[in-house]
Amino acid sequence: MKVALVQLASPPDETAADRRVRAGQLVESARGAELVVLPELWAAGYFSFDAYPDEAETLDGPTVAAGREWARGLGAYVHLGSLVERDAAGRLFNTAVLLAPDGTIAHTYRKVHVFGYASREAELLTPGDSLSVAETELGPIGATTCYDLRFPELWRGLVDRGAKTVVVPAAWPAARREHWRMFTSCRAVEEQVVVIAVNAAGTQRGGVELAGTSRIVDPWGTVLAEAGGGEEVLRCEIDQSIVDTVRAEFPVLADRRWPVSTADFTGAGV
Ligand SMILES: NC(=O)CCC(=O)C(=O)O
C-alpha cells in the first residue's frame, strides 16, 4: 500500500477556506498514493477552540466536499483527518472521515476520548460512543484520533473487529513528542497492527507548537517512516502482509487469557 501523510500546519492567521485550498495543493502533490491522510481538526485548527462553533460543519459541508473531489481526482482513499461536525441536535463532535476513491464516505468515527488537559476540547465537544473498522480495497482500516492513543482498550476493540491497519490523525504538541513516539510504537507492537499516525505541524493559536513527527510503525515495531517537525508530505510503501506474518509467528493475540473484560477474571489475587 502506497501512503502519503500530509503533515499540515494550521497557522492562526489563515482562514479555514484558504487552508482547504492549500491542503488541496499538498494532497495533489501526493498523486500516486493509494491512501492520503491528513491531521486532526486541521481546517478549524485544533487549538482554535473559540472557532469551533463557527467552523463546525455537517458531513455535506466544505471540508468533506473538498475531500470528495480530492479522492476522485487522485483515484485514492483520502482520510480527511478530522473536522468539527455539527449534528442535527446542534452537538459538536471531532469526527474522522475516510473517503473512498469514488468520493463516497467509507466510514466516519467520532473521537471517543475528547481531551481536557490544557485543552477545551472536552468542554466543547461531545464524545463519540462507537468504534469503526472500514472494509476497504486496502484491507480493514480502524479509526482512532489522537488522545485515543492512550487508551489501549479502544485499540483492542478495533483489533477484535478485524483491524489490521489503524489510522491516527492528531494534533499532538511538541511538549510531549516522546509520548507520541512511544504510544504509536507501543500500540503497533501490542495490537500487532500497522499504525499510520499523522500529526499537525507548526504553531497554532495560543502559541502551541505541534510535534509533527508523523510516523508509520509496523507490528514488529519497525518505524517505516518518520517526518520532521515542519509541514511536509511523507510518503511510504507498506507491505501489509507483515501483519499476518507477525501474528502467525508470534501469536500474542491468540494467547490472550483475559479476553472480554476485567469482570471475567475471577482470580482472588494477592
Ligand atoms: N489532540 C489531542 O487529543 C492531544 C492529545 C495529547 O496531546 C496527549 O498528550 O495525549
Ligand as a Chemical Component Dictionary entry (heavy atoms), coordinates in Angstrom:
data_LIG
# 
_chem_comp.id                   LIG 
_chem_comp.type                 NON-POLYMER 
_chem_comp.pdbx_formal_charge   0 
_chem_comp.three_letter_code    LIG 
# 
loop_
_chem_comp_atom.comp_id 
_chem_comp_atom.atom_id 
_chem_comp_atom.alt_atom_id 
_chem_comp_atom.type_symbol 
_chem_comp_atom.charge 
_chem_comp_atom.model_Cartn_x 
_chem_comp_atom.model_Cartn_y 
_chem_comp_atom.model_Cartn_z 
_chem_comp_atom.pdbx_ordinal 
LIG N1 N1 N 0 -5.460 16.407 20.334 1  
LIG C1 C1 C 0 -5.256 15.565 21.305 2  
LIG O1 O1 O 0 -6.025 14.664 21.570 3  
LIG C2 C2 C 0 -3.960 15.768 22.075 4  
LIG C3 C3 C 0 -3.559 14.569 22.923 5  
LIG C4 C4 C 0 -2.266 14.821 23.620 6  
LIG O2 O2 O 0 -1.613 15.830 23.411 7  
LIG C5 C5 C 0 -1.780 13.849 24.611 8  
LIG O3 O3 O 0 -0.712 14.094 25.198 9  
LIG O4 O4 O 0 -2.437 12.811 24.818 10 
# 
loop_
_chem_comp_bond.comp_id 
_chem_comp_bond.atom_id_1 
_chem_comp_bond.atom_id_2 
_chem_comp_bond.value_order 
_chem_comp_bond.pdbx_ordinal 
LIG N1 C1 SING 1 
LIG C1 O1 DOUB 2 
LIG C1 C2 SING 3 
LIG C2 C3 SING 4 
LIG C3 C4 SING 5 
LIG C4 O2 DOUB 6 
LIG C4 C5 SING 7 
LIG C5 O3 DOUB 8 
LIG C5 O4 SING 9 
# 
